[in-house]
C-alpha cells in the first residue's frame, strides 16, 4: 500500500468519524431535551405517576443524561416504546438513547447498528405463578401454558432452558405488554415468564391481589439490562456511559444528593474529580465541569435511585443482590473518573 495514500485514507476516516460523533449531541442541544425511549409502563423502571410524570430507575438515567448535558435533569422527552418498536426507534433517530430494561446480548450489540453503554440493572429471567397452582419450583411446571411477550429475548431463553431440563410447555406469545398481563391475570395461561424485575413489577402494580401470586425461586438466565445508543457516535456513547458511571461511583464514595455540596469541599481526590473541583472530566466529554455534580445533585447516586424506585423503600421491595456495589458483594463496579 502507498503510505501517503494510506495516511490520507485514515485521515478521511477519522474526519468522518469525528463528524458522526458530534451528531447526536448537536441534535440534543438543538432540540433542548434528551429523547429517551422507555417502556410503555413498567412500574419501578419507567412508568407515569398519578400526575402523568414519568418515574423509575430507567427514567432517572435519562434525567441524569439531561443533567450532564444541560445542567437540568428535567430537560427530557419520554418516548414510550414497546419491545418491537424500541430498536427501530433508536436506529432511525426517533430517540437518542434507549433507557428501558433492554438486555445486552452479542447479537444486539453487533448486528443492529446499536451498542450498549453500560449496565444499570443485573437481572435474570424467572417465573410468576398463582399460588393456587401449588408449584414450588419451575421444574414442576411441565405441561403448563406460559405467557410471553413478542420481541423479547425471553422466548429463546425459555426454549433453551426447557429443552435442557426436559420440560414441556405451551407458549402463549402476545405482542403488547399489557395484553400479556391481562392474559395471565384472566387465567389464559398458567405462568408468566420474563425478567425477575418485571415479574416483581407486574405482581405489585398490575395484578388485583398480589398476595395470590408468587415468583418462583429459579433464575434461568443472565439478563444484564442497560442503555443503548447508535453505533458510530462515540462522543454520545461516552456521555451516556459516563453519566451512568458517575451515579455508581458517587455511591461508592458516599456522595449523595443530600451531601453533595458538603462533599465538594472534600480533600479526597476521587471526589474532587467526580464533582468537578478538579477540572478535566467535563472537557473530556465536551460538557461543563459540573456535569457529574449536576447528576448527583438533581437525580442522586445509583443507590438513591435504586431504593426509591425498586428497592426496599419502594412497593417492589427488590433486594440489592447483584446490583450492590462491588465492595458489598455485588457486581456494580464504576469505571473511575480520572
C-alpha positions as CSV (number, residue, x, y, z in Angstrom):
1,X,0.0,0.0,0.0
2,X,1.2,3.5,-0.8
3,X,1.9,5.0,2.7
4,X,0.8,8.5,1.7
5,X,-2.5,7.2,0.3
6,X,-2.9,5.1,3.4
7,X,-2.4,8.0,5.7
8,X,-4.7,10.2,3.7
9,X,-7.4,7.5,3.8
10,X,-7.0,7.1,7.6
11,X,-7.3,10.9,8.0
12,X,-10.6,10.9,5.9
13,X,-12.0,8.1,8.0
14,X,-11.0,9.9,11.2
15,X,-12.7,13.1,10.0
16,X,-15.8,11.2,9.1
17,X,-15.9,9.5,12.4
18,X,-15.5,12.9,14.2
19,X,-18.4,14.3,12.2
20,X,-20.6,11.4,13.2
21,X,-19.5,11.6,16.9
22,X,-20.8,15.2,17.2
23,X,-24.2,14.4,15.6
24,X,-26.3,13.3,18.5
25,X,-25.1,15.8,21.0
26,X,-25.7,18.6,18.4
27,X,-29.3,17.3,17.8
28,X,-30.0,17.0,21.5
29,X,-28.8,20.6,22.2
30,X,-30.8,22.0,19.3
31,X,-33.9,20.2,20.5
32,X,-33.3,21.3,24.0
33,X,-34.1,17.9,25.5
34,X,-32.8,14.3,25.6
35,X,-35.3,11.9,23.8
36,X,-35.3,8.7,25.8
37,X,-37.0,5.5,24.7
38,X,-38.8,3.9,27.6
39,X,-41.2,1.1,28.2
40,X,-44.9,1.8,27.8
41,X,-45.3,1.4,31.5
42,X,-43.2,-0.7,33.8
43,X,-43.6,0.2,37.5
44,X,-40.2,0.9,39.2
45,X,-38.4,1.3,35.9
46,X,-40.3,3.6,33.6
47,X,-44.0,4.5,34.2
48,X,-46.1,7.7,34.6
49,X,-47.2,8.5,38.2
50,X,-50.7,9.7,39.1
51,X,-49.8,13.2,37.7
52,X,-48.5,11.8,34.5
53,X,-44.8,12.4,35.3
54,X,-42.6,9.6,34.3
55,X,-40.7,7.9,37.1
56,X,-38.3,4.9,37.6
57,X,-34.8,3.6,37.6
58,X,-34.5,4.0,33.8
59,X,-36.2,7.4,33.8
60,X,-33.6,8.5,36.4
61,X,-30.8,7.5,34.0
62,X,-32.5,9.6,31.3
63,X,-32.7,12.5,33.7
64,X,-29.0,12.0,34.6
65,X,-28.0,12.4,31.0
66,X,-30.0,15.6,30.7
67,X,-28.4,16.9,33.9
68,X,-25.0,16.2,32.4
69,X,-25.7,17.8,29.1
70,X,-27.9,20.7,30.1
71,X,-27.4,21.1,33.8
72,X,-31.1,20.5,34.1
73,X,-32.5,16.9,34.7
74,X,-36.0,17.9,33.6
75,X,-34.9,18.5,30.0
76,X,-36.1,15.1,28.8
77,X,-38.6,13.8,26.2
78,X,-40.0,10.4,27.2
79,X,-40.9,8.3,24.2
80,X,-42.8,5.1,25.3
81,X,-41.9,2.2,23.1
82,X,-42.9,-1.5,23.1
83,X,-40.4,-4.3,22.5
84,X,-40.9,-4.4,18.8
85,X,-40.5,-0.6,18.3
86,X,-37.5,0.1,20.5
87,X,-34.6,-0.8,18.2
88,X,-36.1,0.8,15.1
89,X,-36.8,4.0,17.0
90,X,-33.2,4.2,18.1
91,X,-31.8,3.3,14.7
92,X,-34.0,5.9,12.9
93,X,-33.1,8.7,15.3
94,X,-36.6,9.0,16.8
95,X,-34.8,8.6,20.2
96,X,-31.3,9.5,21.3
97,X,-31.0,6.6,23.8
98,X,-32.9,3.6,25.0
99,X,-33.4,3.7,28.7
100,X,-35.8,0.8,29.0
101,X,-35.0,-2.6,30.6
102,X,-33.2,-3.9,27.5
103,X,-30.9,-7.0,27.8
104,X,-27.4,-6.6,26.4
105,X,-26.7,-9.5,24.0
106,X,-24.0,-10.2,21.5
107,X,-26.4,-10.0,18.6
108,X,-27.9,-6.7,19.7
109,X,-24.5,-5.2,20.4
110,X,-23.1,-6.1,17.0
111,X,-25.8,-6.6,14.3
112,X,-28.3,-3.9,14.8
113,X,-26.2,-0.7,14.4
114,X,-26.6,0.0,18.1
115,X,-24.3,-0.6,21.1
116,X,-24.8,-0.7,24.9
117,X,-23.5,2.0,27.1
118,X,-23.3,0.2,30.4
119,X,-25.4,-2.0,32.8
120,X,-27.8,-0.3,35.2
121,X,-29.6,-3.5,36.4
122,X,-28.4,-7.1,36.6
123,X,-31.4,-9.3,36.2
124,X,-32.4,-12.8,35.2
125,X,-35.5,-14.5,33.7
126,X,-37.9,-16.1,36.1
127,X,-41.5,-17.3,36.5
128,X,-44.6,-15.8,38.2
129,X,-47.4,-18.2,39.1
130,X,-50.7,-18.2,41.0
131,X,-50.2,-19.7,44.5
132,X,-53.3,-21.8,43.7
133,X,-51.2,-23.7,41.1
134,X,-49.4,-25.3,44.1
135,X,-45.9,-25.4,42.5
136,X,-42.7,-24.6,44.4
137,X,-40.2,-24.9,41.5
138,X,-40.0,-24.1,37.9
139,X,-39.3,-27.7,37.1
140,X,-42.8,-28.5,38.3
141,X,-44.5,-26.6,35.5
142,X,-44.2,-29.4,33.0
143,X,-47.1,-29.1,30.5
144,X,-48.1,-25.6,31.6
145,X,-49.1,-22.7,29.3
146,X,-46.7,-19.8,29.6
147,X,-47.3,-16.2,28.7
148,X,-44.5,-14.3,27.0
149,X,-44.2,-11.0,25.1
150,X,-43.2,-11.0,21.4
151,X,-39.9,-9.3,20.5
152,X,-38.0,-10.1,23.7
153,X,-35.1,-12.5,24.4
154,X,-37.4,-14.4,26.8
155,X,-38.8,-16.7,24.1
156,X,-35.4,-18.2,23.1
157,X,-34.2,-18.3,26.7
158,X,-37.2,-20.2,27.9
159,X,-37.0,-22.7,25.0
160,X,-33.3,-23.4,25.7
161,X,-34.0,-23.9,29.4
162,X,-37.0,-26.1,28.8
163,X,-35.1,-28.3,26.4
164,X,-32.1,-28.6,28.8
165,X,-34.4,-29.6,31.7
166,X,-36.8,-31.8,29.7
167,X,-39.7,-29.5,30.5
168,X,-42.6,-29.2,28.0
169,X,-44.8,-26.2,27.8
170,X,-47.3,-24.4,25.6
171,X,-46.2,-20.8,24.8
172,X,-48.8,-18.0,24.6
173,X,-46.9,-15.2,22.8
174,X,-48.6,-11.8,22.7
175,X,-47.4,-8.6,21.2
176,X,-48.1,-5.9,23.8
177,X,-47.1,-6.0,27.4
178,X,-50.5,-5.1,28.9
179,X,-52.2,-7.7,26.8
180,X,-49.8,-10.3,28.1
181,X,-50.5,-9.2,31.7
182,X,-54.3,-9.3,31.1
183,X,-54.0,-12.8,29.6
184,X,-52.1,-14.1,32.6
185,X,-54.5,-12.3,35.1
186,X,-57.5,-13.8,33.3
187,X,-56.1,-17.3,33.6
188,X,-55.4,-17.8,29.9
189,X,-52.0,-19.1,30.9
190,X,-50.6,-20.7,34.0
191,X,-47.3,-18.9,34.1
192,X,-45.8,-15.5,33.2
193,X,-42.1,-15.6,32.3
194,X,-40.0,-12.5,31.9
195,X,-37.1,-10.8,33.8
196,X,-37.5,-11.2,37.5
197,X,-37.6,-7.4,38.0
198,X,-40.5,-7.3,35.6
199,X,-42.3,-10.0,37.5
200,X,-41.9,-8.1,40.7
201,X,-43.3,-5.0,39.0
202,X,-46.2,-6.9,37.4
203,X,-47.2,-8.6,40.7
204,X,-47.4,-5.3,42.6
205,X,-48.7,-2.9,40.0
206,X,-50.8,-5.0,37.6
207,X,-52.5,-7.8,39.5
208,X,-55.6,-7.2,41.6
209,X,-54.5,-9.4,44.5
210,X,-50.6,-9.5,44.6
211,X,-50.6,-11.9,47.5
212,X,-52.3,-14.6,45.4
213,X,-49.1,-14.8,43.2
214,X,-45.6,-15.9,43.8
215,X,-42.3,-15.6,41.9
216,X,-40.6,-19.0,41.8
217,X,-37.0,-19.2,43.0
218,X,-35.3,-20.2,39.8
219,X,-33.5,-17.7,37.7
220,X,-32.8,-19.3,34.3
221,X,-30.6,-16.7,32.5
222,X,-28.3,-13.7,32.8
223,X,-30.2,-10.6,31.8
224,X,-27.8,-7.6,32.1
225,X,-30.0,-4.5,31.4
226,X,-28.7,-1.2,30.2
227,X,-28.9,1.8,27.9
228,X,-28.3,1.6,24.2
229,X,-27.2,4.2,21.7
230,X,-26.4,4.2,18.0
231,X,-23.1,2.8,16.8
232,X,-20.6,5.3,15.3
233,X,-21.3,8.2,17.7
234,X,-18.6,7.7,20.3
235,X,-19.0,11.2,21.8
236,X,-22.6,10.4,22.7
237,X,-21.8,6.9,23.8
238,X,-19.2,8.4,26.2
239,X,-21.8,10.8,27.7
240,X,-24.4,8.1,28.3
241,X,-21.8,5.6,29.6
242,X,-20.1,8.1,32.0
243,X,-23.4,9.6,33.2
244,X,-24.3,6.1,34.5
245,X,-20.8,5.5,35.8
246,X,-21.0,8.8,37.7
247,X,-24.1,7.7,39.6
248,X,-22.4,4.4,40.5
249,X,-19.1,5.9,41.5
250,X,-20.8,8.7,43.6
251,X,-22.5,6.0,45.7
252,X,-19.2,4.2,46.1
253,X,-17.6,7.3,47.6
254,X,-20.6,8.2,49.7
255,X,-21.6,11.2,47.6
256,X,-25.4,11.7,47.6
257,X,-27.9,14.4,46.6
258,X,-28.2,15.3,50.3
259,X,-24.4,15.8,51.0
260,X,-23.0,16.7,47.5
261,X,-22.4,20.4,48.4
262,X,-20.6,19.4,51.6
263,X,-18.6,16.7,49.7
264,X,-17.5,19.3,47.2
265,X,-15.2,20.5,49.9
266,X,-13.7,17.0,50.4
267,X,-9.9,16.5,50.2
268,X,-10.5,13.1,48.5
269,X,-9.0,13.5,45.0
270,X,-11.5,11.0,43.6
271,X,-14.4,13.0,44.9
272,X,-12.8,16.2,43.7
273,X,-12.6,14.8,40.2
274,X,-16.2,13.4,40.3
275,X,-17.6,16.8,41.3
276,X,-15.5,18.9,39.0
277,X,-13.5,20.6,41.8
278,X,-10.5,19.2,39.9
279,X,-11.3,20.0,36.2
280,X,-10.8,17.8,33.2
281,X,-13.5,15.2,33.1
282,X,-16.1,17.7,31.7
283,X,-13.7,18.9,29.0
284,X,-13.1,15.3,28.1
285,X,-16.8,14.8,27.4
286,X,-17.4,18.2,25.8
287,X,-19.6,19.2,28.8
288,X,-19.5,21.6,31.8
289,X,-17.1,20.5,34.6
290,X,-20.1,20.3,36.9
291,X,-21.7,17.6,34.7
292,X,-21.4,14.9,37.4
293,X,-22.2,17.3,40.2
294,X,-25.5,18.2,38.5
295,X,-26.3,14.5,38.1
296,X,-25.9,13.7,41.8
297,X,-27.5,17.0,43.0
298,X,-30.6,16.7,40.8
299,X,-31.0,12.9,40.4
300,X,-29.0,11.3,43.1
301,X,-26.4,8.5,43.2
302,X,-27.2,5.0,42.0
303,X,-28.2,3.7,45.4
304,X,-30.7,6.6,46.0
305,X,-32.3,5.9,42.6
306,X,-32.4,2.1,43.3
307,X,-34.0,2.5,46.7
308,X,-36.7,5.0,45.8
309,X,-37.8,3.2,42.6
310,X,-37.3,-0.6,43.1
311,X,-35.6,-1.2,46.4
312,X,-36.8,-1.9,50.0
313,X,-38.3,1.5,50.3
314,X,-40.5,1.0,47.2
315,X,-43.5,-1.1,46.5
316,X,-41.4,-3.6,44.6
317,X,-39.0,-4.2,47.5
318,X,-36.3,-5.7,45.4
319,X,-33.1,-6.5,47.3
320,X,-29.8,-5.0,46.0
321,X,-28.3,-8.5,45.4
322,X,-26.2,-8.4,42.3
323,X,-26.9,-4.7,42.0
324,X,-25.0,-3.9,45.2
325,X,-21.6,-2.2,44.9
326,X,-18.6,-4.4,44.3
327,X,-17.4,-3.5,47.8
328,X,-20.7,-5.0,49.2
329,X,-20.6,-8.3,47.2
330,X,-22.4,-7.1,44.2
331,X,-21.5,-6.6,40.5
332,X,-21.6,-2.8,40.4
333,X,-18.1,-1.5,39.6
334,X,-17.9,2.0,38.3
335,X,-15.2,3.0,35.8
336,X,-13.0,5.5,37.6
337,X,-13.5,9.2,36.7
338,X,-9.9,10.2,36.2
